[in-house]
Amino acid sequence: MEFGIFVQGHFPPSKRAVATDPAEAEHRMLLDEVEIVRAADRAGFKYVWATEHHFLDEYSHLSANEVFLSFCAGVTERIHLGSGIFNITAPVNHPARVAERVAMLDHLSNGRFEFGTGRGSSTTEQRGFGIDDPAETREWYDETIGEFVKMWAPGDYAHDGARWSMPTRTVLPKPWSKPHPPMWVAAGSPSTYERAAQLGLGVLGFNVGSADDLRPHVQAYKHAIRDARPVGAFVNDNVMITGVMICAETTAEARALATRSGVGYLQSLVFRYLDTFPRPDGIPEWPALIPEPTADDFEWRIDAGLMVCGDPDECAAQIERKLDIGFDQFCFSYPIGLSAEESIRSIDLFGREVLPRFDTDPMHRSTRNRLAALG
């Protein structure tokens, strides 16, 4: 199993309080995200995924992730830098501009860029770009995802489709990695996992449930990937799922961090904005908040596989129980209520004591998939 981290620029009141000037506090938060990425690189994590969100105050101030990732490329050495996601619907990002960004990031990162795609998860964002019907984003996505490999090919490119078009132009630069960077798609429902496999795309499983809940999704993907007809030049047989991880020297310290991690506040923000996700019964309407979990609630969450939390041996045991689910990468987001220093200590300890027990392959799985296509 490989490991990654997920950064999204949370900016809740606790992070605003570090400075009297909101712009200064926001500045510190973004630079702290860079330091978390650098820590993950040093600790041996293989991937960082950076979100693209727009207009979602507090939940995510990381909108221009192509800028963030290009900066991270210059201050890291080995970690792969993934868009989690680039929104490829034409009203948000013109596909030719996306193709250019991917190729440029591929060059500047020395082949460490991973192209994660999606169509957005919030009507706040979609309507901000003139998309009134969320269902239309599927049509934009389906028309676009197969066009990138054509834009990256030598020579000119043109498109005349139902949703967008462009005249004959040469899209530059061309990717440095051969045949091109690995391609992924954000997924939630079982049908999306299966569709991703049919298209030969890796899955970014930004789930809101436990890892065990994803077992049928992963099984559907692994079954369908055998008969993939890839939209890219190769099949990226790869499933990433997200989760929360707190690793500390002792159980007591890990649990203490968990109790002030802001889980309830983060979930409240998720359901405030991400209205394309299923909404369970009983979720209060913003600004009412989901209560913070109690100590007993956290024990239940850990037992249910909703989070990894404990000393290194406990974290390893919790991950061990997930191996038979069949996913390839476990990607950790860091609690909204913890400081960057606390998150970095967790990353450092996990990298020293836990990660080497599970990932001994020096090559990234996505790189292996890419190189296999070259024979």
C-alpha positions in Angstrom: 0.0 0.0 0.0 1.2 3.5 -0.8 0.4 6.7 1.2 -0.4 10.3 0.4 -1.7 13.4 2.0 -4.6 15.7 0.9 -4.4 19.4 1.4 -7.3 21.8 0.8 -6.6 25.1 2.5 -9.1 25.0 5.4 -9.4 28.4 6.9 -11.8 28.2 10.0 -12.0 30.8 12.7 -9.3 29.1 14.7 -6.8 29.7 11.9 -8.0 33.3 11.3 -7.3 34.0 15.0 -3.5 33.8 14.6 -3.4 37.3 13.2 -5.5 40.5 13.5 -5.3 41.0 9.8 -7.3 38.3 7.9 -5.1 38.5 4.9 -2.0 37.8 7.1 -3.8 34.8 8.6 -4.8 33.4 5.2 -1.2 33.9 4.0 0.2 31.9 7.0 -2.3 29.1 6.4 -1.3 28.7 2.7 2.4 28.7 3.6 1.7 26.1 6.4 0.1 23.9 3.7 3.4 24.1 1.8 5.3 23.0 5.0 3.0 20.1 5.4 3.7 19.0 1.9 7.5 19.3 2.5 7.1 17.3 5.7 5.3 14.5 3.8 8.0 14.5 1.1 10.7 14.1 3.8 8.7 11.4 5.6 8.4 9.2 2.5 4.8 9.8 1.5 4.5 9.2 -2.2 1.7 11.6 -3.1 0.1 14.9 -2.3 -3.3 15.8 -3.7 -4.4 19.5 -3.7 -8.0 20.4 -4.1 -9.6 22.9 -6.5 -12.5 24.7 -4.8 -14.0 28.1 -5.4 -16.1 30.4 -3.3 -16.2 28.0 -0.3 -15.3 30.3 2.6 -13.6 28.5 5.5 -13.9 25.1 3.9 -11.3 25.6 1.2 -9.2 28.6 0.1 -7.0 26.5 -2.2 -8.5 27.5 -5.5 -5.5 27.9 -7.9 -4.0 24.5 -7.2 -1.9 24.5 -10.3 0.0 27.5 -8.7 0.3 25.8 -5.4 1.5 22.5 -6.9 4.1 24.2 -9.1 5.5 26.0 -6.0 5.5 22.6 -4.1 7.4 21.1 -7.0 10.3 23.5 -6.4 10.6 22.7 -2.7 10.2 18.9 -2.8 12.2 16.0 -4.3 10.3 12.8 -4.6 6.7 13.2 -3.7 4.2 13.1 -6.7 2.0 16.2 -6.9 -1.6 15.6 -7.9 -4.6 17.7 -8.8 -7.3 16.6 -6.5 -8.9 17.8 -8.8 -8.7 20.0 -11.9 -12.3 20.8 -12.8 -12.4 20.0 -16.5 -15.9 21.4 -17.3 -15.4 24.1 -19.9 -17.2 26.9 -18.0 -14.8 26.5 -15.1 -11.6 25.7 -17.0 -11.3 25.6 -20.7 -10.0 22.1 -21.6 -7.1 23.5 -23.7 -5.9 25.5 -20.7 -6.1 22.4 -18.5 -4.0 20.5 -21.1 -1.4 23.3 -21.0 -1.3 23.3 -17.2 -0.9 19.6 -17.0 2.0 19.6 -19.4 3.7 22.5 -17.7 3.4 20.9 -14.3 4.8 17.7 -15.8 7.9 19.6 -17.0 8.5 21.7 -13.9 8.0 18.7 -11.5 10.4 16.5 -13.6 7.6 14.1 -14.3 6.0 14.0 -10.8 2.6 15.4 -11.7 -0.6 13.3 -11.4 -3.6 14.5 -13.4 -6.7 14.1 -11.2 -9.9 15.2 -12.9 -13.5 15.9 -11.9 -16.6 18.1 -12.4 -17.1 19.8 -9.1 -19.1 18.9 -6.0 -21.0 22.1 -5.1 -23.7 24.1 -6.7 -22.1 27.2 -5.0 -19.2 26.7 -7.3 -21.0 25.5 -10.4 -23.5 28.4 -10.4 -20.7 30.8 -9.8 -19.4 29.8 -13.2 -22.9 29.9 -14.8 -23.8 26.2 -14.5 -27.4 26.0 -13.3 -28.0 22.3 -13.7 -25.4 20.1 -12.0 -26.4 17.2 -14.2 -24.9 19.0 -17.2 -21.5 18.7 -15.7 -21.5 15.0 -16.6 -22.0 15.8 -20.2 -19.1 18.3 -20.2 -16.9 15.8 -18.5 -17.7 12.9 -20.8 -17.1 15.1 -23.9 -13.8 16.3 -22.5 -11.9 13.5 -20.7 -10.9 11.8 -23.9 -9.7 15.0 -25.6 -6.5 15.5 -23.6 -4.5 12.7 -25.1 -5.3 14.2 -28.5 -4.2 17.7 -27.4 -0.9 16.3 -26.1 -0.2 14.4 -29.3 2.2 15.9 -31.9 0.7 18.4 -34.3 -2.5 20.4 -34.3 -5.8 19.9 -32.5 -9.4 21.0 -33.1 -12.7 20.2 -31.4 -16.3 20.7 -32.5 -18.5 19.2 -29.8 -21.9 19.5 -28.3 -20.7 21.4 -25.3 -17.5 23.2 -26.4 -15.4 23.8 -29.4 -12.1 25.4 -30.5 -10.5 26.0 -33.9 -7.3 24.3 -35.1 -4.5 25.2 -32.8 -1.3 23.6 -31.5 -1.6 23.0 -27.7 1.8 23.7 -26.1 3.8 22.5 -24.4 3.6 18.8 -24.9 4.1 16.6 -21.8 7.6 15.5 -20.9 6.5 12.2 -19.4 5.9 9.5 -22.0 3.2 9.0 -23.0 1.7 11.5 -20.6 1.1 11.9 -16.8 -1.2 9.4 -15.1 -4.9 10.2 -15.3 -7.4 10.0 -12.4 -11.0 10.9 -11.7 -12.8 11.7 -8.4 -15.4 9.2 -7.6 -18.1 8.5 -4.9 -20.8 6.1 -6.1 -20.2 2.5 -7.2 -21.3 3.4 -10.7 -18.6 6.1 -10.9 -15.9 3.6 -9.8 -17.0 1.2 -12.4 -17.1 3.9 -15.1 -13.6 5.0 -14.1 -12.3 1.5 -14.6 -13.9 1.2 -18.0 -12.1 4.4 -19.0 -8.8 3.2 -17.6 -8.6 6.0 -15.0 -7.3 5.8 -11.5 -9.9 6.6 -8.8 -9.7 9.4 -6.2 -12.1 8.1 -3.6 -13.1 11.2 -1.7 -15.4 9.3 0.6 -17.4 10.4 3.6 -17.9 6.9 5.0 -15.5 4.3 6.4 -12.9 2.4 4.4 -15.0 -0.7 4.8 -18.0 1.0 3.1 -15.8 1.2 0.0 -15.2 -2.5 -0.4 -17.9 -3.1 -3.0 -16.8 0.1 -4.9 -13.2 -1.2 -5.0 -14.3 -4.7 -6.0 -16.4 -3.3 -8.9 -13.4 -1.2 -10.1 -10.9 -4.1 -9.9 -13.3 -6.3 -11.9 -14.1 -3.7 -14.6 -10.5 -2.5 -15.0 -9.6 -5.8 -16.7 -11.7 -4.8 -19.7 -10.8 -1.1 -19.7 -10.9 0.9 -22.9 -8.6 3.7 -21.8 -9.3 7.3 -22.7 -5.6 8.0 -22.2 -2.6 6.1 -23.7 -2.5 3.6 -20.8 -4.5 2.1 -18.0 -3.9 3.6 -14.6 -5.1 0.7 -12.4 -5.1 2.6 -9.1 -7.6 3.3 -6.3 -6.9 6.0 -3.7 -9.1 6.5 -0.7 -9.1 9.3 1.8 -9.2 9.2 5.6 -8.1 11.1 8.7 -4.9 10.1 10.5 -3.5 11.2 13.8 -0.3 9.4 14.9 1.3 10.3 18.2 3.8 8.9 20.6 1.1 7.6 23.0 -2.5 6.6 22.8 -3.4 9.3 25.2 -1.8 12.0 23.2 -3.4 10.8 20.0 -6.9 10.7 21.6 -6.3 14.2 23.1 -5.5 15.6 19.6 -8.6 13.8 18.2 -10.9 15.4 20.7 -10.0 18.9 19.6 -9.5 18.1 15.9 -12.7 19.9 14.8 -14.3 16.9 13.1 -17.9 18.2 13.7 -17.1 21.6 12.4 -15.5 20.2 9.3 -18.5 17.9 8.6 -20.7 20.9 9.1 -18.8 22.8 6.4 -19.0 19.7 4.1 -22.7 19.6 4.3 -22.9 23.4 4.1 -21.3 23.4 0.6 -21.0 20.0 -1.0 -24.6 19.5 -1.8 -24.0 17.1 -4.6 -23.0 14.5 -1.8 -25.8 12.4 -0.3 -27.1 14.2 2.9 -27.9 11.9 5.8 -31.0 12.5 7.9 -30.6 14.7 10.9 -27.8 16.9 9.5 -28.5 20.4 10.8 -28.8 23.4 8.4 -25.9 25.8 8.6 -25.1 27.8 10.7 -26.2 25.1 13.2 -23.3 22.8 13.7 -22.9 19.1 14.0 -21.7 18.4 17.6 -18.1 17.5 18.1 -17.6 13.8 18.8 -17.2 12.7 22.4 -14.3 10.4 23.5 -16.6 7.4 23.1 -17.6 8.6 19.7 -13.9 8.6 18.6 -13.4 5.1 19.9 -16.4 4.0 17.7 -14.9 5.9 14.7 -11.6 4.2 15.1 -13.2 0.7 15.5 -15.4 1.4 12.5 -12.4 2.4 10.3 -13.5 6.0 9.9 -10.1 7.2 11.1 -6.6 6.1 11.9 -5.6 7.3 15.4 -3.1 6.1 18.0 0.5 5.4 18.6 2.5 3.9 15.7 1.6 0.3 16.6 -2.1 1.1 16.8 -2.0 3.0 13.5 -0.3 0.1 11.9 -2.8 -2.4 13.2 -5.7 -0.2 12.1 -4.3 0.0 8.6 -3.5 -3.8 8.6 -7.2 -4.5 9.0 -8.0 -2.5 5.8 -5.5 -4.3 3.5 -8.0 -6.8 2.2 -10.3 -4.1 0.9 -8.0 -3.9 -2.1 -7.3 -0.2 -2.6 -3.8 0.9 -3.6 -3.2 4.2 -1.8 -4.3 5.6 1.5 -4.4 9.4 1.5 -4.7 11.3 4.8 -6.3 14.7 5.3 -5.3 16.6 8.5 -7.9 17.7 11.0 -9.2 21.3 10.6 -8.6 22.0 14.3 -5.0 21.0 14.5 -2.0 23.3 13.9 0.4 22.8 11.1 3.1 21.9 13.7 0.8 19.2 15.2 0.1 17.8 11.7 3.7 17.8 10.8 4.7 15.9 14.0 2.0 13.3 13.1 3.4 13.0 9.5 7.0 12.7 10.7 6.2 9.9 13.2 4.0 8.0 10.8 6.7 8.2 8.2 9.4 6.8 10.5 7.4 4.2 12.3 4.4 3.1 10.2 4.8 3.8 6.5 7.9 1.5 6.0 5.9 -1.5 7.3 3.6 -1.2 4.3 5.4 0.5 1.4 8.8 -0.9 0.5 8.6 -0.3 -3.3 10.7 2.7 -4.3 8.7 3.2 -7.5 5.3 4.9 -7.5 2.5 2.6 -8.6 1.3 5.2 -11.1 4.8 5.4 -12.6 4.8 1.6 -12.9 1.5 1.7 -14.8 2.8 4.5 -17.1 6.1 2.7 -17.9 4.2 -0.6 -18.6 2.6 1.2 -21.5 6.0 1.9 -23.1 6.9 -1.8 -23.1 
